[in-house]
Each structure stands twice: as C-alpha cells, then as structure tokens.
Amino acid sequence: MAWVILVVSGALEAVWAGALERMDGFRKKLPILAFVVGLFLSMGGLAIAMRDLPAGTAYAAWVGVGAGTTVLWSWATGIEKMNATRLALLVALIACIVGLRVVA
C-alpha cells in the first residue's frame, strides 16, 4: 500500500508544479489554490509512504514519478516538445523507479 500512496503522491507533484507555472507570480487565485492543495497532498502522501519505506528509496521514487508525470503533462499540453531522446530518458527514469520497487 505504501508504494501506491507513493506513486499517487508523486503524480500529485505534477499538479503543484503545473499550478506553480500558471500562478503568474502568486497573482492568480485558482492556480495558487491548486498549488497549495497539490503540495499538501503530495508531501502528505510522501510522509505516509515513508512510514513503511526507507527515506532514500521513497524520496527518489517520489521525485522520479513527479518529474515523469510533469514531463508527460508538459508534452500533452504542448508546453514542451517530445522527441526520441527525451522519450528514451523518460523510459529510463521509469525503469529506475521500477528497479527501486523491485529491490526494496
């Protein structure tokens, strides 16, 4: 269960990162609210997962899931362009997260 919570909280990192990009320097209220809620839930999930997982493993997986999800969101919304090299690196990142789970 800790891994499920960790993956969900890592994915929520993309929520607050995306909101951070849209806040316009803390001027837009809805993105600020999404940022605060996403950050709270994301960090809270990480803290809960760390009850059962080692800190280094949990944090590395959380960051990896968050970074990967943020990149996928950026590609889907057209903020960033996808190419073969970026896709290969994202696959490698996901493989590393899976590897952490396998050896945990």
PDB file as gemmi writes it, atoms N, CA and C in Angstrom:
CRYST1    1.000    1.000    1.000  90.00  90.00  90.00 P 1                      
ATOM      1  N   MET A   1       0.820  -1.199   0.000  1.00  0.00           N  
ATOM      2  CA  MET A   1       0.000   0.000   0.000  1.00  0.00           C  
ATOM      3  C   MET A   1       0.862   1.261   0.000  1.00  0.00           C  
ATOM      4  N   ALA A   2       2.028   1.189   0.646  1.00  0.00           N  
ATOM      5  CA  ALA A   2       2.910   2.355   0.709  1.00  0.00           C  
ATOM      6  C   ALA A   2       3.351   2.782  -0.692  1.00  0.00           C  
ATOM      7  N   TRP A   3       3.584   1.805  -1.568  1.00  0.00           N  
ATOM      8  CA  TRP A   3       4.009   2.145  -2.931  1.00  0.00           C  
ATOM      9  C   TRP A   3       2.886   2.809  -3.718  1.00  0.00           C  
ATOM     10  N   VAL A   4       1.663   2.383  -3.516  1.00  0.00           N  
ATOM     11  CA  VAL A   4       0.530   3.018  -4.195  1.00  0.00           C  
ATOM     12  C   VAL A   4       0.405   4.468  -3.748  1.00  0.00           C  
ATOM     13  N   ILE A   5       0.476   4.687  -2.447  1.00  0.00           N  
ATOM     14  CA  ILE A   5       0.400   6.048  -1.912  1.00  0.00           C  
ATOM     15  C   ILE A   5       1.561   6.883  -2.447  1.00  0.00           C  
ATOM     16  N   LEU A   6       2.734   6.279  -2.517  1.00  0.00           N  
ATOM     17  CA  LEU A   6       3.910   6.996  -3.016  1.00  0.00           C  
ATOM     18  C   LEU A   6       3.747   7.412  -4.473  1.00  0.00           C  
ATOM     19  N   VAL A   7       3.253   6.518  -5.299  1.00  0.00           N  
ATOM     20  CA  VAL A   7       3.071   6.830  -6.729  1.00  0.00           C  
ATOM     21  C   VAL A   7       2.008   7.916  -6.909  1.00  0.00           C  
ATOM     22  N   VAL A   8       0.904   7.813  -6.179  1.00  0.00           N  
ATOM     23  CA  VAL A   8      -0.145   8.832  -6.280  1.00  0.00           C  
ATOM     24  C   VAL A   8       0.380  10.186  -5.801  1.00  0.00           C  
ATOM     25  N   SER A   9       1.085  10.189  -4.685  1.00  0.00           N  
ATOM     26  CA  SER A   9       1.615  11.463  -4.189  1.00  0.00           C  
ATOM     27  C   SER A   9       2.687  12.015  -5.118  1.00  0.00           C  
ATOM     28  N   GLY A  10       3.439  11.138  -5.771  1.00  0.00           N  
ATOM     29  CA  GLY A  10       4.408  11.600  -6.770  1.00  0.00           C  
ATOM     30  C   GLY A  10       3.713  12.228  -7.969  1.00  0.00           C  
ATOM     31  N   ALA A  11       2.615  11.609  -8.396  1.00  0.00           N  
ATOM     32  CA  ALA A  11       1.851  12.177  -9.509  1.00  0.00           C  
ATOM     33  C   ALA A  11       1.252  13.531  -9.135  1.00  0.00           C  
ATOM     34  N   LEU A  12       0.905  13.698  -7.868  1.00  0.00           N  
ATOM     35  CA  LEU A  12       0.380  14.992  -7.418  1.00  0.00           C  
ATOM     36  C   LEU A  12       1.442  16.088  -7.462  1.00  0.00           C  
ATOM     37  N   GLU A  13       2.698  15.685  -7.524  1.00  0.00           N  
ATOM     38  CA  GLU A  13       3.761  16.673  -7.704  1.00  0.00           C  
ATOM     39  C   GLU A  13       3.574  17.420  -9.025  1.00  0.00           C  
ATOM     40  N   ALA A  14       3.090  16.724 -10.036  1.00  0.00           N  
ATOM     41  CA  ALA A  14       2.823  17.375 -11.321  1.00  0.00           C  
ATOM     42  C   ALA A  14       1.717  18.410 -11.198  1.00  0.00           C  
ATOM     43  N   VAL A  15       0.770  18.170 -10.288  1.00  0.00           N  
ATOM     44  CA  VAL A  15      -0.319  19.135 -10.076  1.00  0.00           C  
ATOM     45  C   VAL A  15       0.250  20.446  -9.543  1.00  0.00           C  
ATOM     46  N   TRP A  16       1.044  20.346  -8.469  1.00  0.00           N  
ATOM     47  CA  TRP A  16       1.549  21.599  -7.905  1.00  0.00           C  
ATOM     48  C   TRP A  16       2.617  22.241  -8.777  1.00  0.00           C  
ATOM     49  N   ALA A  17       3.385  21.442  -9.515  1.00  0.00           N  
ATOM     50  CA  ALA A  17       4.371  22.029 -10.427  1.00  0.00           C  
ATOM     51  C   ALA A  17       3.674  22.756 -11.574  1.00  0.00           C  
ATOM     52  N   GLY A  18       2.624  22.152 -12.106  1.00  0.00           N  
ATOM     53  CA  GLY A  18       1.862  22.809 -13.171  1.00  0.00           C  
ATOM     54  C   GLY A  18       1.176  24.067 -12.683  1.00  0.00           C  
ATOM     55  N   ALA A  19       0.643  24.008 -11.462  1.00  0.00           N  
ATOM     56  CA  ALA A  19      -0.008  25.193 -10.892  1.00  0.00           C  
ATOM     57  C   ALA A  19       1.004  26.297 -10.639  1.00  0.00           C  
ATOM     58  N   LEU A  20       2.190  25.914 -10.206  1.00  0.00           N  
ATOM     59  CA  LEU A  20       3.250  26.893  -9.961  1.00  0.00           C  
ATOM     60  C   LEU A  20       3.579  27.668 -11.231  1.00  0.00           C  
ATOM     61  N   GLU A  21       3.566  26.965 -12.347  1.00  0.00           N  
ATOM     62  CA  GLU A  21       3.847  27.601 -13.631  1.00  0.00           C  
ATOM     63  C   GLU A  21       2.749  28.590 -14.031  1.00  0.00           C  
ATOM     64  N   ARG A  22       1.533  28.326 -13.613  1.00  0.00           N  
ATOM     65  CA  ARG A  22       0.387  29.144 -14.035  1.00  0.00           C  
ATOM     66  C   ARG A  22      -0.016  30.235 -13.043  1.00  0.00           C  
ATOM     67  N   MET A  23       0.667  30.332 -11.901  1.00  0.00           N  
ATOM     68  CA  MET A  23       0.268  31.290 -10.859  1.00  0.00           C  
ATOM     69  C   MET A  23       0.569  32.744 -11.202  1.00  0.00           C  
ATOM     70  N   ASP A  24       1.433  32.966 -12.169  1.00  0.00           N  
ATOM     71  CA  ASP A  24       1.805  34.329 -12.561  1.00  0.00           C  
ATOM     72  C   ASP A  24       2.314  35.123 -11.351  1.00  0.00           C  
ATOM     73  N   GLY A  25       3.310  34.528 -10.682  1.00  0.00           N  
ATOM     74  CA  GLY A  25       3.908  35.223  -9.548  1.00  0.00           C  
ATOM     75  C   GLY A  25       2.951  35.437  -8.386  1.00  0.00           C  
ATOM     76  N   PHE A  26       2.176  34.421  -8.059  1.00  0.00           N  
ATOM     77  CA  PHE A  26       1.194  34.479  -6.962  1.00  0.00           C  
ATOM     78  C   PHE A  26       0.109  35.526  -7.202  1.00  0.00           C  
ATOM     79  N   ARG A  27      -0.289  35.700  -8.455  1.00  0.00           N  
ATOM     80  CA  ARG A  27      -1.341  36.665  -8.792  1.00  0.00           C  
ATOM     81  C   ARG A  27      -2.676  36.013  -9.123  1.00  0.00           C  
ATOM     82  N   LYS A  28      -2.677  34.730  -9.484  1.00  0.00           N  
ATOM     83  CA  LYS A  28      -3.910  34.052  -9.890  1.00  0.00           C  
ATOM     84  C   LYS A  28      -4.356  33.091  -8.787  1.00  0.00           C  
ATOM     85  N   LYS A  29      -5.573  33.288  -8.320  1.00  0.00           N  
ATOM     86  CA  LYS A  29      -6.045  32.575  -7.132  1.00  0.00           C  
ATOM     87  C   LYS A  29      -6.256  31.082  -7.338  1.00  0.00           C  
ATOM     88  N   LEU A  30      -6.859  30.668  -8.453  1.00  0.00           N  
ATOM     89  CA  LEU A  30      -7.126  29.248  -8.664  1.00  0.00           C  
ATOM     90  C   LEU A  30      -5.827  28.433  -8.755  1.00  0.00           C  
ATOM     91  N   PRO A  31      -4.828  28.873  -9.521  1.00  0.00           N  
ATOM     92  CA  PRO A  31      -3.570  28.131  -9.524  1.00  0.00           C  
ATOM     93  C   PRO A  31      -2.886  28.119  -8.155  1.00  0.00           C  
ATOM     94  N   ILE A  32      -3.036  29.197  -7.384  1.00  0.00           N  
ATOM     95  CA  ILE A  32      -2.458  29.213  -6.034  1.00  0.00           C  
ATOM     96  C   ILE A  32      -3.129  28.141  -5.179  1.00  0.00           C  
ATOM     97  N   LEU A  33      -4.449  28.054  -5.265  1.00  0.00           N  
ATOM     98  CA  LEU A  33      -5.186  27.047  -4.503  1.00  0.00           C  
ATOM     99  C   LEU A  33      -4.773  25.633  -4.936  1.00  0.00           C  
ATOM    100  N   ALA A  34      -4.674  25.407  -6.240  1.00  0.00           N  
ATOM    101  CA  ALA A  34      -4.252  24.096  -6.748  1.00  0.00           C  
ATOM    102  C   ALA A  34      -2.838  23.771  -6.274  1.00  0.00           C  
ATOM    103  N   PHE A  35      -1.974  24.769  -6.254  1.00  0.00           N  
ATOM    104  CA  PHE A  35      -0.602  24.583  -5.780  1.00  0.00           C  
ATOM    105  C   PHE A  35      -0.593  24.154  -4.316  1.00  0.00           C  
ATOM    106  N   VAL A  36      -1.305  24.873  -3.471  1.00  0.00           N  
ATOM    107  CA  VAL A  36      -1.304  24.589  -2.034  1.00  0.00           C  
ATOM    108  C   VAL A  36      -1.897  23.206  -1.746  1.00  0.00           C  
ATOM    109  N   VAL A  37      -3.039  22.906  -2.358  1.00  0.00           N  
ATOM    110  CA  VAL A  37      -3.686  21.616  -2.131  1.00  0.00           C  
ATOM    111  C   VAL A  37      -2.814  20.477  -2.688  1.00  0.00           C  
ATOM    112  N   GLY A  38      -2.312  20.656  -3.913  1.00  0.00           N  
ATOM    113  CA  GLY A  38      -1.452  19.632  -4.515  1.00  0.00           C  
ATOM    114  C   GLY A  38      -0.193  19.398  -3.709  1.00  0.00           C  
ATOM    115  N   LEU A  39       0.430  20.466  -3.233  1.00  0.00           N  
ATOM    116  CA  LEU A  39       1.646  20.351  -2.433  1.00  0.00           C  
ATOM    117  C   LEU A  39       1.356  19.636  -1.114  1.00  0.00           C  
ATOM    118  N   PHE A  40       0.278  20.024  -0.452  1.00  0.00           N  
ATOM    119  CA  PHE A  40      -0.092  19.403   0.824  1.00  0.00           C  
ATOM    120  C   PHE A  40      -0.340  17.905   0.650  1.00  0.00           C  
ATOM    121  N   LEU A  41      -1.135  17.533  -0.364  1.00  0.00           N  
ATOM    122  CA  LEU A  41      -1.440  16.122  -0.586  1.00  0.00           C  
ATOM    123  C   LEU A  41      -0.207  15.336  -1.026  1.00  0.00           C  
ATOM    124  N   SER A  42       0.608  15.947  -1.870  1.00  0.00           N  
ATOM    125  CA  SER A  42       1.811  15.283  -2.360  1.00  0.00           C  
ATOM    126  C   SER A  42       2.801  15.021  -1.222  1.00  0.00           C  
ATOM    127  N   MET A  43       3.092  16.037  -0.446  1.00  0.00           N  
ATOM    128  CA  MET A  43       4.018  15.879   0.679  1.00  0.00           C  
ATOM    129  C   MET A  43       3.433  14.956   1.752  1.00  0.00           C  
ATOM    130  N   GLY A  44       2.123  15.079   1.983  1.00  0.00           N  
ATOM    131  CA  GLY A  44       1.477  14.204   2.957  1.00  0.00           C  
ATOM    132  C   GLY A  44       1.569  12.745   2.558  1.00  0.00           C  
ATOM    133  N   GLY A  45       1.343  12.463   1.292  1.00  0.00           N  
ATOM    134  CA  GLY A  45       1.465  11.092   0.799  1.00  0.00           C  
ATOM    135  C   GLY A  45       2.881  10.571   0.935  1.00  0.00           C  
ATOM    136  N   LEU A  46       3.861  11.417   0.636  1.00  0.00           N  
ATOM    137  CA  LEU A  46       5.260  11.024   0.803  1.00  0.00           C  
ATOM    138  C   LEU A  46       5.538  10.685   2.266  1.00  0.00           C  
ATOM    139  N   ALA A  47       5.057  11.518   3.169  1.00  0.00           N  
ATOM    140  CA  ALA A  47       5.274  11.269   4.594  1.00  0.00           C  
ATOM    141  C   ALA A  47       4.631   9.953   5.037  1.00  0.00           C  
ATOM    142  N   ILE A  48       3.427   9.684   4.554  1.00  0.00           N  
ATOM    143  CA  ILE A  48       2.755   8.426   4.913  1.00  0.00           C  
ATOM    144  C   ILE A  48       3.513   7.231   4.354  1.00  0.00           C  
ATOM    145  N   ALA A  49       3.951   7.321   3.105  1.00  0.00           N  
ATOM    146  CA  ALA A  49       4.688   6.220   2.484  1.00  0.00           C  
ATOM    147  C   ALA A  49       6.007   5.959   3.204  1.00  0.00           C  
ATOM    148  N   MET A  50       6.608   7.017   3.734  1.00  0.00           N  
ATOM    149  CA  MET A  50       7.900   6.861   4.414  1.00  0.00           C  
ATOM    150  C   MET A  50       7.767   6.168   5.768  1.00  0.00           C  
ATOM    151  N   ARG A  51       6.559   5.918   6.225  1.00  0.00           N  
ATOM    152  CA  ARG A  51       6.372   5.098   7.427  1.00  0.00           C  
ATOM    153  C   ARG A  51       6.843   3.669   7.178  1.00  0.00           C  
ATOM    154  N   ASP A  52       6.650   3.196   5.934  1.00  0.00           N  
ATOM    155  CA  ASP A  52       6.966   1.810   5.597  1.00  0.00           C  
ATOM    156  C   ASP A  52       8.138   1.647   4.635  1.00  0.00           C  
ATOM    157  N   LEU A  53       8.592   2.736   4.025  1.00  0.00           N  
ATOM    158  CA  LEU A  53       9.682   2.662   3.053  1.00  0.00           C  
ATOM    159  C   LEU A  53      10.868   3.480   3.541  1.00  0.00           C  
ATOM    160  N   PRO A  54      12.085   3.049   3.193  1.00  0.00           N  
ATOM    161  CA  PRO A  54      13.257   3.842   3.562  1.00  0.00           C  
ATOM    162  C   PRO A  54      13.196   5.223   2.901  1.00  0.00           C  
ATOM    163  N   ALA A  55      13.686   6.224   3.598  1.00  0.00           N  
ATOM    164  CA  ALA A  55      13.594   7.605   3.119  1.00  0.00           C  
ATOM    165  C   ALA A  55      14.235   7.788   1.746  1.00  0.00           C  
ATOM    166  N   GLY A  56      15.412   7.249   1.537  1.00  0.00           N  
ATOM    167  CA  GLY A  56      16.098   7.427   0.254  1.00  0.00           C  
ATOM    168  C   GLY A  56      15.326   6.823  -0.902  1.00  0.00           C  
ATOM    169  N   THR A  57      14.827   5.626  -0.716  1.00  0.00           N  
ATOM    170  CA  THR A  57      14.045   4.952  -1.751  1.00  0.00           C  
ATOM    171  C   THR A  57      12.749   5.702  -2.023  1.00  0.00           C  
ATOM    172  N   ALA A  58      12.052   6.052  -0.951  1.00  0.00           N  
ATOM    173  CA  ALA A  58      10.771   6.743  -1.108  1.00  0.00           C  
ATOM    174  C   ALA A  58      10.949   8.082  -1.792  1.00  0.00           C  
ATOM    175  N   TYR A  59      11.934   8.846  -1.359  1.00  0.00           N  
ATOM    176  CA  TYR A  59      12.128  10.175  -1.937  1.00  0.00           C  
ATOM    177  C   TYR A  59      12.544  10.089  -3.404  1.00  0.00           C  
ATOM    178  N   ALA A  60      13.451   9.176  -3.717  1.00  0.00           N  
ATOM    179  CA  ALA A  60      13.904   9.021  -5.109  1.00  0.00           C  
ATOM    180  C   ALA A  60      12.738   8.620  -6.016  1.00  0.00           C  
ATOM    181  N   ALA A  61      11.917   7.696  -5.565  1.00  0.00           N  
ATOM    182  CA  ALA A  61      10.777   7.263  -6.374  1.00  0.00           C  
ATOM    183  C   ALA A  61       9.757   8.384  -6.508  1.00  0.00           C  
ATOM    184  N   TRP A  62       9.506   9.107  -5.420  1.00  0.00           N  
ATOM    185  CA  TRP A  62       8.546  10.217  -5.429  1.00  0.00           C  
ATOM    186  C   TRP A  62       8.978  11.298  -6.413  1.00  0.00           C  
ATOM    187  N   VAL A  63      10.241  11.664  -6.358  1.00  0.00           N  
ATOM    188  CA  VAL A  63      10.765  12.679  -7.284  1.00  0.00           C  
ATOM    189  C   VAL A  63      10.688  12.177  -8.720  1.00  0.00           C  
ATOM    190  N   GLY A  64      11.045  10.919  -8.938  1.00  0.00           N  
ATOM    191  CA  GLY A  64      11.011  10.364 -10.285  1.00  0.00           C  
ATOM    192  C   GLY A  64       9.609  10.322 -10.861  1.00  0.00           C  
ATOM    193  N   VAL A  65       8.657   9.871 -10.067  1.00  0.00           N  
ATOM    194  CA  VAL A  65       7.257   9.844 -10.524  1.00  0.00           C  
ATOM    195  C   VAL A  65       6.777  11.266 -10.808  1.00  0.00           C  
ATOM    196  N   GLY A  66       7.091  12.179  -9.907  1.00  0.00           N  
ATOM    197  CA  GLY A  66       6.680  13.572 -10.095  1.00  0.00           C  
ATOM    198  C   GLY A  66       7.288  14.198 -11.335  1.00  0.00           C  
ATOM    199  N   ALA A  67       8.581  13.976 -11.520  1.00  0.00           N  
ATOM    200  CA  ALA A  67       9.255  14.533 -12.700  1.00  0.00           C  
ATOM    201  C   ALA A  67       8.699  13.916 -13.984  1.00  0.00           C  
ATOM    202  N   GLY A  68       8.532  12.612 -13.977  1.00  0.00           N  
ATOM    203  CA  GLY A  68       7.996  11.941 -15.162  1.00  0.00           C  
ATOM    204  C   GLY A  68       6.581  12.390 -15.497  1.00  0.00           C  
ATOM    205  N   THR A  69       5.746  12.497 -14.481  1.00  0.00           N  
ATOM    206  CA  THR A  69       4.370  12.935 -14.699  1.00  0.00           C  
ATOM    207  C   THR A  69       4.322  14.385 -15.179  1.00  0.00           C  
ATOM    208  N   THR A  70       5.191  15.210 -14.627  1.00  0.00           N  
ATOM    209  CA  THR A  70       5.243  16.612 -15.048  1.00  0.00           C  
ATOM    210  C   THR A  70       5.675  16.725 -16.508  1.00  0.00           C  
ATOM    211  N   VAL A  71       6.650  15.936 -16.904  1.00  0.00           N  
ATOM    212  CA  VAL A  71       7.092  15.946 -18.301  1.00  0.00           C  
ATOM    213  C   VAL A  71       5.973  15.464 -19.217  1.00  0.00           C  
ATOM    214  N   LEU A  72       5.297  14.397 -18.829  1.00  0.00           N  
ATOM    215  CA  LEU A  72       4.185  13.900 -19.649  1.00  0.00           C  
ATOM    216  C   LEU A  72       3.088  14.956 -19.789  1.00  0.00           C  
ATOM    217  N   TRP A  73       2.776  15.643 -18.700  1.00  0.00           N  
ATOM    218  CA  TRP A  73       1.768  16.711 -18.739  1.00  0.00           C  
ATOM    219  C   TRP A  73       2.235  17.836 -19.665  1.00  0.00           C  
ATOM    220  N   SER A  74       3.487  18.194 -19.581  1.00  0.00           N  
ATOM    221  CA  SER A  74       4.021  19.255 -20.444  1.00  0.00           C  
ATOM    222  C   SER A  74       3.956  18.860 -21.917  1.00  0.00           C  
ATOM    223  N   TRP A  75       4.211  17.594 -22.197  1.00  0.00           N  
ATOM    224  CA  TRP A  75       4.103  17.124 -23.581  1.00  0.00           C  
ATOM    225  C   TRP A  75       2.648  17.137 -24.032  1.00  0.00           C  
ATOM    226  N   ALA A  76       1.765  16.656 -23.183  1.00  0.00           N  
ATOM    227  CA  ALA A  76       0.343  16.561 -23.551  1.00  0.00           C  
ATOM    228  C   ALA A  76      -0.278  17.931 -23.785  1.00  0.00           C  
ATOM    229  N   THR A  77       0.180  18.934 -23.061  1.00  0.00           N  
ATOM    230  CA  THR A  77      -0.386  20.280 -23.198  1.00  0.00           C  
ATOM    231  C   THR A  77       0.388  21.143 -24.197  1.00  0.00           C  
ATOM    232  N   GLY A  78       1.443  20.599 -24.771  1.00  0.00           N  
ATOM    233  CA  GLY A  78       2.202  21.336 -25.768  1.00  0.00           C  
ATOM    234  C   GLY A  78       3.208  22.333 -25.217  1.00  0.00           C  
ATOM    235  N   ILE A  79       3.418  22.335 -23.911  1.00  0.00           N  
ATOM    236  CA  ILE A  79       4.392  23.259 -23.318  1.00  0.00           C  
ATOM    237  C   ILE A  79       5.807  22.861 -23.718  1.00  0.00           C  
ATOM    238  N   GLU A  80       6.067  21.554 -23.757  1.00  0.00           N  
ATOM    239  CA  GLU A  80       7.367  21.036 -24.176  1.00  0.00           C  
ATOM    240  C   GLU A  80       7.173  20.122 -25.372  1.00  0.00           C  
ATOM    241  N   LYS A  81       8.198  19.999 -26.157  1.00  0.00           N  
ATOM    242  CA  LYS A  81       8.158  19.116 -27.322  1.00  0.00           C  
ATOM    243  C   LYS A  81       8.758  17.767 -26.968  1.00  0.00           C  
ATOM    244  N   MET A  82       8.137  16.716 -27.483  1.00  0.00           N  
ATOM    245  CA  MET A  82       8.649  15.376 -27.278  1.00  0.00           C  
ATOM    246  C   MET A  82       9.556  15.010 -28.450  1.00  0.00           C  
ATOM    247  N   ASN A  83      10.652  14.314 -28.130  1.00  0.00           N  
ATOM    248  CA  ASN A  83      11.497  13.739 -29.170  1.00  0.00           C  
ATOM    249  C   ASN A  83      11.999  12.385 -28.680  1.00  0.00           C  
ATOM    250  N   ALA A  84      12.666  11.668 -29.531  1.00  0.00           N  
ATOM    251  CA  ALA A  84      13.080  10.301 -29.203  1.00  0.00           C  
ATOM    252  C   ALA A  84      14.034  10.264 -28.015  1.00  0.00           C  
ATOM    253  N   THR A  85      14.937  11.213 -27.920  1.00  0.00           N  
ATOM    254  CA  THR A  85      15.895  11.231 -26.814  1.00  0.00           C  
ATOM    255  C   THR A  85      15.184  11.473 -25.483  1.00  0.00           C  
ATOM    256  N   ARG A  86      14.282  12.446 -25.452  1.00  0.00           N  
ATOM    257  CA  ARG A  86      13.540  12.714 -24.213  1.00  0.00           C  
ATOM    258  C   ARG A  86      12.685  11.517 -23.823  1.00  0.00           C  
ATOM    259  N   LEU A  87      12.061  10.882 -24.798  1.00  0.00           N  
ATOM    260  CA  LEU A  87      11.239   9.714 -24.514  1.00  0.00           C  
ATOM    261  C   LEU A  87      12.095   8.586 -23.948  1.00  0.00           C  
ATOM    262  N   ALA A  88      13.254   8.360 -24.535  1.00  0.00           N  
ATOM    263  CA  ALA A  88      14.155   7.314 -24.044  1.00  0.00           C  
ATOM    264  C   ALA A  88      14.608   7.608 -22.611  1.00  0.00           C  
ATOM    265  N   LEU A  89      14.890   8.853 -22.323  1.00  0.00           N  
ATOM    266  CA  LEU A  89      15.299   9.222 -20.963  1.00  0.00           C  
ATOM    267  C   LEU A  89      14.156   9.058 -19.972  1.00  0.00           C  
ATOM    268  N   LEU A  90      12.951   9.376 -20.387  1.00  0.00           N  
ATOM    269  CA  LEU A  90      11.794   9.181 -19.523  1.00  0.00           C  
ATOM    270  C   LEU A  90      11.566   7.693 -19.252  1.00  0.00           C  
ATOM    271  N   VAL A  91      11.725   6.866 -20.263  1.00  0.00           N  
ATOM    272  CA  VAL A  91      11.602   5.415 -20.080  1.00  0.00           C  
ATOM    273  C   VAL A  91      12.675   4.919 -19.112  1.00  0.00           C  
ATOM    274  N   ALA A  92      13.888   5.445 -19.232  1.00  0.00           N  
ATOM    275  CA  ALA A  92      14.960   5.070 -18.306  1.00  0.00           C  
ATOM    276  C   ALA A  92      14.623   5.492 -16.881  1.00  0.00           C  
ATOM    277  N   LEU A  93      14.046   6.676 -16.720  1.00  0.00           N  
ATOM    278  CA  LEU A  93      13.635   7.149 -15.395  1.00  0.00           C  
ATOM    279  C   LEU A  93      12.590   6.212 -14.795  1.00  0.00           C  
ATOM    280  N   ILE A  94      11.614   5.830 -15.583  1.00  0.00           N  
ATOM    281  CA  ILE A  94      10.577   4.912 -15.116  1.00  0.00           C  
ATOM    282  C   ILE A  94      11.179   3.556 -14.773  1.00  0.00           C  
ATOM    283  N   ALA A  95      12.127   3.102 -15.574  1.00  0.00           N  
ATOM    284  CA  ALA A  95      12.797   1.827 -15.285  1.00  0.00           C  
ATOM    285  C   ALA A  95      13.547   1.893 -13.960  1.00  0.00           C  
ATOM    286  N   CYS A  96      14.144   3.024 -13.655  1.00  0.00           N  
ATOM    287  CA  CYS A  96      14.842   3.188 -12.375  1.00  0.00           C  
ATOM    288  C   CYS A  96      13.869   3.136 -11.208  1.00  0.00           C  
ATOM    289  N   ILE A  97      12.701   3.751 -11.356  1.00  0.00           N  
ATOM    290  CA  ILE A  97      11.692   3.714 -10.296  1.00  0.00           C  
ATOM    291  C   ILE A  97      11.205   2.286 -10.073  1.00  0.00           C  
ATOM    292  N   VAL A  98      10.945   1.580 -11.175  1.00  0.00           N  
ATOM    293  CA  VAL A  98      10.536   0.181 -11.069  1.00  0.00           C  
ATOM    294  C   VAL A  98      11.644  -0.630 -10.409  1.00  0.00           C  
ATOM    295  N   GLY A  99      12.887  -0.354 -10.775  1.00  0.00           N  
ATOM    296  CA  GLY A  99      14.021  -1.028 -10.158  1.00  0.00           C  
ATOM    297  C   GLY A  99      14.085  -0.808  -8.662  1.00  0.00           C  
ATOM    298  N   LEU A 100      13.813   0.407  -8.207  1.00  0.00           N  
ATOM    299  CA  LEU A 100      13.779   0.680  -6.770  1.00  0.00           C  
ATOM    300  C   LEU A 100      12.708  -0.156  -6.087  1.00  0.00           C  
ATOM    301  N   ARG A 101      11.579  -0.307  -6.757  1.00  0.00           N  
ATOM    302  CA  ARG A 101      10.485  -1.103  -6.179  1.00  0.00           C  
ATOM    303  C   ARG A 101      10.881  -2.577  -6.105  1.00  0.00           C  
ATOM    304  N   VAL A 102      11.533  -3.066  -7.148  1.00  0.00           N  
ATOM    305  CA  VAL A 102      11.894  -4.475  -7.214  1.00  0.00           C  
ATOM    306  C   VAL A 102      12.906  -4.840  -6.125  1.00  0.00           C  
ATOM    307  N   VAL A 103      13.865  -3.976  -5.878  1.00  0.00           N  
ATOM    308  CA  VAL A 103      14.905  -4.298  -4.904  1.00  0.00           C  
ATOM    309  C   VAL A 103      14.540  -3.887  -3.483  1.00  0.00           C  
ATOM    310  N   ALA A 104      13.400  -3.192  -3.315  1.00  0.00           N  
ATOM    311  CA  ALA A 104      13.010  -2.739  -1.965  1.00  0.00           C  
ATOM    312  C   ALA A 104      12.594  -3.901  -1.085  1.00  0.00           C  
TER     313      ALA A 104                                                      
END                                                                             
